[in-house]
Amino acid sequence: MPSSKNYKRNYKQEYANQGGTPARRKARSKNTMARRKAIKAGKVKKGSTKDVAHTKPKANGSTFIQSRSKNRSIPRTKTAKRRSK
């Protein structure tokens, strides 16, 4: 919501904050390619609510199908805190 009449949005800055960096674009490209491979293999249908999850983020071929809520949630311990990396 704009704070004044002459407020102008900085779209370049917003895009950079939302993942427009070269590293993020490369990662997003890998995720897209993994999903396309899964669609070709018949594991997932176009428009389904499942995600193609990666067992190791940097590994190319180690993917499996998982629900969106499971794949996108924060890994938690028994005490429901974030797991330290």
MIVO-100504 format. One record per residue: x negated, y negated, z of N, C-alpha, C in turn; residue in one letter. Coordinates in steps of 0.02 Angstrom, whole numbers, plus 50000, padded with zeros to 5 digits. Atoms other than C-alpha are relative to their C-alpha. Example, Ala and Ser with C-alpha at 12.3 -4.5 7.8 and 13.67 -1.06 7.14 Angstrom:
499555005950000493855022550390499554994050000A/500425005949997493165005350357500394994550037S/
! end
This chain:
499585005850000500005000050000499554993850000M/500435005950004499214983449947500094995450061P/499985004449942498774971250084500184992949980S/499825006750022499044955649978500225000249927S/499765000350068499764949849811499445000949949K/500564999850047498054948649729499555006150009N/500394994049986497454965749788499905003949935Y/500174995950059496554975749651499685006550024K/500294993549982496194994349668499355001149963R/500634998250031494435000349634500035007449982N/499894993150021494785016149535499355003949996Y/500644996650003492945020249508499795002550069K/500184998149931492635020449695500465005650025Q/499544994749978494195030949728499835006649967E/500184993950035493675043649596499365003050030Y/500624997549971491925044949670500125003050069A/499844997449933492655047649844500385006549997N/499594994050006493805061549780499645005649964Q/500364994550031492455072049700499774998749930G/500225001750067491875062949546499245000349991G/500724999750006490035065949581499805005849953T/500214994650046489055076749457499985006950033P/500034993549966488785090549586500705002850010A/499324997749988490645091449627500345002149935R/499724998350065491115091449442499755006849977R/500304993550018489925106149414500335005750039K/499674994949958490695115849560500715001249977A/499324999450022492455112249498500035003849933R/500044996550064491945118449325499905007550011S/500114993049984491315134849399500645003350026K/499374997449973492955137049494500505001249943N/499544999450056493945134149334499815006049957T/500234994350040492885146849238500175006650034M/499854993949963493125159749375500755001649995A/499284998950006495015157349367500185002449930R/499864997950069495025158949177499805007349989R/500214993050006494055175249189500505004750034K/499514996049964495305181849317500665000549960A/499394999950041496755177049202499915004849941I/500144995550055495925186149056500005007350022K/500034993149974495645201549164500685002450025A/499344998149979497475201349215500105000250075G/499955000149927497145198749400500494994650024K/499595005749982498095182149405500394997849938V/499625002850055499465174549298499944992450001K/500035007350005499445156649236500574997050041K/499505003249958500355145649362500175003650064G/499854996449939500315158349503499764996150061S/500195003549938500115152949684499395002950034T/500604996949971498565163349712499374996149979K/500645003150015496775156549718499495005449985D/500564995650012495205164549651499474997950050V/500475001649946494095164949806499325002849984A/500694997950011492215166949808499725002850065H/500294997349939491315178349931499394996050020T/500575004449987489735167749915500094994149953K/499865005850042489945149949852499564999349938P/500445001150057488445150149737499955006149954K/500024994050041488675167849669500524999549945A/499555000650057489465168949497500535005449998N/499534994650011490285186049492500365002650060G/499704997349939490825188649671500654996350017S/499365003349988492655183349665500545005150017T/499424995849985494295190349730500614995550005F/499385003849999496115184949734500254999550072I/499775001449932496815176949892500554994849997Q/499475005149998498315166549941499694993150012S/500265006849993498085147749938499894998250074R/500055001949929498415145750124499405003350034S/500584996649971497095158750170499354997149973K/500625002350030495795152150048499824992950019N/500135007149987495985133750091500004998150073R/499985001649929496155134850280499295000050028S/500655000449966494725131450399499885006650036I/500144993949962493875147250463499984998450074P/499975001449929494215148250649499775005950042R/500204994849953493555157850798500595001950043T/499454997949956494585166150934500284994250040K/499765005749962494695149551025500284994549956T/499705004650048495385140850868499604993749989A/500445005650015493895129550843499665001349933K/500374999150063492935126650683499385004150012R/500594995949996491585139150651499394995749981R/500605003950016489845131350654499655003149941S/500344997550060488865132850492499285001550012K/
! end
